[in-house]
Amino acid sequence: MPHYKRVPGPSGHFLLGSTRDIRHDPLRFGLEMARHYGDIVRIRLLFWPAYLVNHPDGVKHVLQENQRNYHKDLYPYRILKPLLGQGLVTNDGESWLQQRRLMQPAFHRKRLAAFGRLMTGTTVSMLDQWQRFAESDQPLDVAAEMLRLTLRIAGPALFNIDLNDETHTVGQAVATVNKLLSEYLYAPFPPLSIPTPRSHRLQVARHTLDQVVHDIITQRRQQNTDTGDLLSILLLARDEETGQGMNDQQVRDEVMTLLIAGHETVATALTWTWYLLSQHPEVERSLHSELDEVLGGHLPTIEHLARLSYTRMVIEEVLRLY
């Protein structure tokens, strides 16, 4: 029999494993694991072993070269499935491939150009409000502002509706879901199936989002028109090979995935961007120089993206670091 080298890693707490350390400071924990143990690290979350793959070659091996050897029926994805169902994040195999083909038209260049105009228009509106805050010397919570911005964009992009009336309800529900699921990922006890205050709050937030998404899907099915948003594309999509479209449950799962994954994650990335730029004024100056040269005082469009190479590097470095 071949002899396999044991993957190094911390012993952790006899019962909790590394759960307590991760929950205390996940960024520091990840950095220390890579520095102390190298490219592949074995950790334990309560009773479940997990592996941290740090080297790009290892990531490529798992996600690209040998992706069929790895599936999503694992601990983190099981936590997400009650909320996201069988969406692109939690699905895999042939079912994932079929859903991916159905969603491909949503990212056609013409569709993206319209979404780009939506993003710039919403951002300009936010900056106008910021100007009033600046004139009265009022501080801003940038993280909260980015969450509001991305939600205001997600509503029209996903559903062609203004979520401002629903901002408090939907925004609070999304924030609650993200917070509780993150906590549960690192401290999965007691299970969510046991009625606790945490599981109750999660169920209430999930029900709120389900009701909003269900009502929108039902209304749009009755209208049966293409309103230019992602929901229209999903409802009207047909698989080229089978001619089949998505049922309401599939549409719900993909819309919920896009709402959760396209809202808080983008807001977090933007928040870290502003923080890092504030710490590196020389990078901020170079970024402004490129924007001035490429945009020439105009609002950015999708046509500008290819020429904004330094801007892209800034964003990618933010994502690499945080």
C-alpha positions in Angstrom: 0.0 0.0 0.0 1.2 3.5 -0.7 2.4 5.6 2.2 0.7 8.9 2.5 2.3 11.7 4.5 0.0 13.0 7.3 -1.1 16.6 6.6 0.3 18.9 9.3 -2.0 21.1 11.4 -2.8 22.3 15.0 -4.1 19.8 17.5 -6.6 22.4 18.8 -9.0 22.0 21.7 -9.8 18.4 22.6 -13.5 19.0 21.9 -13.8 22.1 19.8 -10.8 21.7 17.6 -9.9 25.0 16.0 -13.4 26.4 16.2 -12.7 28.8 19.0 -9.5 30.2 17.4 -11.2 30.7 14.0 -14.2 32.5 15.6 -12.0 34.8 17.6 -10.0 36.0 14.6 -10.5 34.1 11.3 -8.0 36.3 9.3 -5.2 35.9 11.8 -5.9 32.2 12.1 -5.7 31.6 8.4 -2.4 33.6 8.1 -0.8 31.7 11.1 -1.8 28.4 9.7 -0.2 29.1 6.3 3.0 30.4 8.0 3.4 27.6 10.5 2.2 24.6 8.5 2.6 25.4 4.8 0.6 24.9 1.7 -1.9 22.3 3.1 -3.2 22.4 6.6 -5.5 20.0 8.4 -7.8 21.5 11.0 -10.8 20.2 13.0 -14.2 22.0 13.4 -15.7 20.1 16.3 -15.9 16.5 14.9 -15.3 17.4 11.3 -11.8 17.5 9.7 -11.2 20.2 7.2 -8.2 21.2 5.0 -6.9 24.7 4.2 -5.3 24.8 0.7 -3.1 27.8 0.5 -1.0 27.4 -2.6 -2.4 28.5 -6.0 -1.4 25.1 -7.5 -3.4 23.3 -4.9 -6.4 25.5 -5.5 -6.2 24.9 -9.2 -5.9 21.1 -8.6 -9.1 21.1 -6.5 -11.2 23.6 -8.4 -10.1 23.0 -12.0 -8.0 20.0 -12.8 -9.6 17.4 -10.6 -12.9 19.1 -9.7 -14.9 15.9 -10.3 -13.1 14.4 -7.3 -14.6 17.0 -5.0 -18.3 17.6 -4.3 -20.4 20.1 -2.3 -22.2 17.6 0.0 -20.0 18.8 2.8 -20.4 20.6 6.1 -20.3 24.3 5.0 -22.6 23.7 2.0 -25.1 21.8 4.2 -25.4 24.9 6.3 -26.2 27.0 3.3 -28.7 24.6 1.6 -31.7 25.4 3.8 -31.4 29.0 2.6 -30.0 28.8 -0.9 -31.5 25.4 -1.9 -29.9 23.9 -5.0 -28.5 27.2 -6.4 -25.1 27.5 -8.2 -23.2 27.9 -4.9 -24.5 24.7 -3.4 -25.2 22.6 -6.5 -22.6 20.6 -8.5 -22.4 17.9 -11.2 -24.7 17.7 -14.2 -27.4 19.6 -12.3 -25.0 22.5 -11.8 -24.0 22.4 -15.4 -27.6 22.6 -16.6 -28.4 25.6 -14.3 -25.2 27.3 -15.5 -26.2 27.0 -19.1 -29.6 28.4 -18.3 -28.1 31.4 -16.6 -25.5 32.2 -19.2 -27.6 34.7 -21.2 -28.0 36.8 -18.0 -24.4 37.8 -18.4 -24.5 38.8 -22.1 -22.6 42.0 -22.8 -25.7 44.0 -23.6 -27.3 43.0 -20.3 -24.1 43.9 -18.4 -24.0 47.3 -20.1 -27.5 48.0 -18.7 -26.5 46.8 -15.3 -23.4 49.1 -15.5 -25.6 52.1 -16.0 -27.7 51.1 -13.1 -24.6 50.8 -10.9 -23.2 54.2 -11.8 -26.5 56.0 -11.5 -27.1 54.6 -8.0 -23.6 55.4 -7.0 -23.9 59.0 -8.1 -27.1 59.3 -6.1 -25.2 58.0 -3.0 -22.3 60.4 -3.6 -24.7 63.4 -3.8 -26.0 62.3 -0.3 -22.4 62.0 0.9 -21.7 65.5 -0.2 -24.5 66.8 2.1 -22.9 64.8 5.0 -19.5 66.2 4.2 -20.8 69.8 4.2 -22.3 69.3 7.6 -19.1 67.5 8.8 -21.1 64.3 9.7 -19.2 61.0 9.9 -20.2 58.0 7.7 -20.3 54.3 8.5 -18.7 53.1 5.2 -19.6 49.5 5.7 -23.2 50.3 6.3 -23.2 52.6 3.3 -21.8 49.9 1.0 -24.5 47.5 2.2 -27.2 50.0 1.3 -25.6 50.7 -2.0 -25.4 47.1 -3.1 -29.0 46.4 -2.0 -30.2 49.4 -4.0 -28.5 48.0 -7.0 -29.5 44.4 -6.4 -33.2 45.2 -6.4 -33.5 46.6 -10.0 -30.8 44.3 -11.3 -32.4 41.2 -9.9 -36.1 42.1 -9.9 -36.5 45.4 -11.7 -38.0 46.8 -8.6 -36.9 49.5 -6.1 -36.1 47.7 -2.8 -36.0 51.1 -1.0 -39.5 50.4 0.4 -38.2 47.0 1.5 -34.7 48.2 2.4 -35.2 47.8 6.1 -37.0 44.5 5.9 -34.9 42.8 3.2 -31.6 44.4 4.3 -32.1 43.4 8.0 -33.1 39.9 6.9 -30.0 39.5 4.7 -27.7 40.9 7.4 -29.3 38.5 10.0 -28.9 35.5 7.8 -25.2 36.3 7.0 -24.3 36.9 10.6 -26.0 33.8 12.0 -24.7 31.5 9.3 -21.2 32.8 9.8 -21.4 32.3 13.5 -22.8 28.8 13.0 -20.1 27.9 10.6 -17.5 28.3 13.4 -19.7 27.2 16.3 -22.1 24.6 14.9 -23.6 23.6 18.3 -26.4 23.3 19.1 -27.6 22.2 15.6 -30.0 24.6 13.9 -32.7 21.9 14.0 -32.9 22.4 17.8 -35.2 25.3 18.7 -32.9 28.0 20.1 -33.1 31.8 19.9 -30.4 31.7 17.2 -32.3 29.1 15.1 -35.5 31.0 15.6 -34.0 34.3 14.3 -32.6 32.5 11.3 -35.9 31.0 10.5 -37.7 34.3 10.7 -35.2 36.0 8.5 -35.3 33.2 6.0 -39.1 33.3 5.9 -39.0 37.0 5.2 -36.7 36.6 2.3 -38.6 33.6 1.0 -41.9 35.6 1.1 -40.4 38.5 -0.8 -38.8 36.4 -3.5 -41.9 34.1 -3.8 -44.3 37.1 -4.3 -42.0 38.6 -7.0 -41.8 35.3 -8.9 -45.5 34.8 -8.7 -46.2 38.3 -10.0 -43.7 38.0 -12.8 -45.0 34.6 -13.9 -48.4 36.2 -14.4 -47.0 39.1 -16.4 -44.8 36.8 -18.6 -42.8 39.7 -20.0 -39.1 40.4 -20.3 -38.4 43.5 -18.1 -34.6 43.3 -18.6 -33.6 42.0 -15.2 -32.0 38.8 -14.1 -35.4 37.3 -12.9 -36.9 37.7 -16.4 -33.9 35.9 -17.9 -34.3 33.0 -15.5 -38.0 32.7 -16.0 -37.7 32.8 -19.8 -34.6 30.7 -20.1 -34.7 27.4 -22.0 -32.0 24.8 -22.1 -30.7 24.5 -25.7 -30.4 20.7 -25.5 -33.7 19.9 -23.7 -35.9 22.9 -24.2 -36.8 22.9 -20.5 -37.0 26.0 -18.4 -36.7 26.4 -14.6 -39.5 25.6 -12.2 -40.4 28.1 -9.4 -38.2 26.3 -6.9 -35.1 26.5 -9.2 -35.8 30.2 -9.9 -36.2 30.8 -6.2 -32.9 29.1 -5.3 -30.9 31.0 -8.0 -32.5 34.4 -7.1 -31.8 33.8 -3.4 -28.2 32.8 -4.2 -27.7 36.0 -6.3 -29.4 38.1 -3.6 -27.2 36.8 -0.8 -24.0 36.3 -2.8 -24.3 39.5 -4.8 -25.1 41.8 -2.0 -23.1 41.4 1.2 -20.0 40.0 -0.4 -19.7 43.0 -2.8 -20.3 45.4 0.0 -17.5 43.8 2.1 -15.1 43.9 -0.8 -15.8 47.6 -1.4 -15.4 48.4 2.3 -12.0 46.8 2.4 -11.1 48.7 -0.8 -11.7 52.1 0.7 -9.9 51.0 3.9 -6.8 49.9 2.0 -6.7 53.0 -0.2 -6.8 55.2 2.9 -3.8 53.3 4.2 -1.8 53.6 0.9 -2.1 57.2 -0.5 0.4 56.5 -3.3 -1.9 53.7 -4.6 -4.9 56.0 -4.4 -3.1 58.7 -6.4 -2.2 56.1 -9.1 -5.8 54.9 -9.2 -7.2 58.5 -9.5 -4.6 59.2 -12.3 -5.8 56.2 -14.3 -9.5 57.1 -13.8 -8.9 60.7 -14.9 -7.0 59.6 -18.0 -9.4 56.8 -19.1 -12.8 58.4 -18.1 -11.9 61.9 -19.0 -14.5 63.2 -16.5 -17.3 61.0 -17.7 -19.1 58.2 -15.8 -17.6 54.8 -16.3 -19.3 52.3 -18.6 -18.6 48.7 -19.5 -16.6 49.8 -22.5 -14.0 51.4 -20.1 -13.3 48.3 -18.2 -10.7 46.8 -20.5 -8.6 50.0 -20.2 -8.8 50.3 -16.4 -6.0 47.8 -15.8 -4.6 49.5 -12.6 -8.1 49.7 -11.2 -8.5 46.0 -11.8 -5.2 45.2 -10.0 -6.3 47.3 -7.0 -9.6 45.3 -6.7 -7.8 41.9 -7.2 -5.3 42.8 -4.5 -8.1 43.7 -2.1 -9.7 40.4 -2.8 -6.4 38.6 -2.3 -5.7 40.2 1.0 -9.3 40.1 2.4 
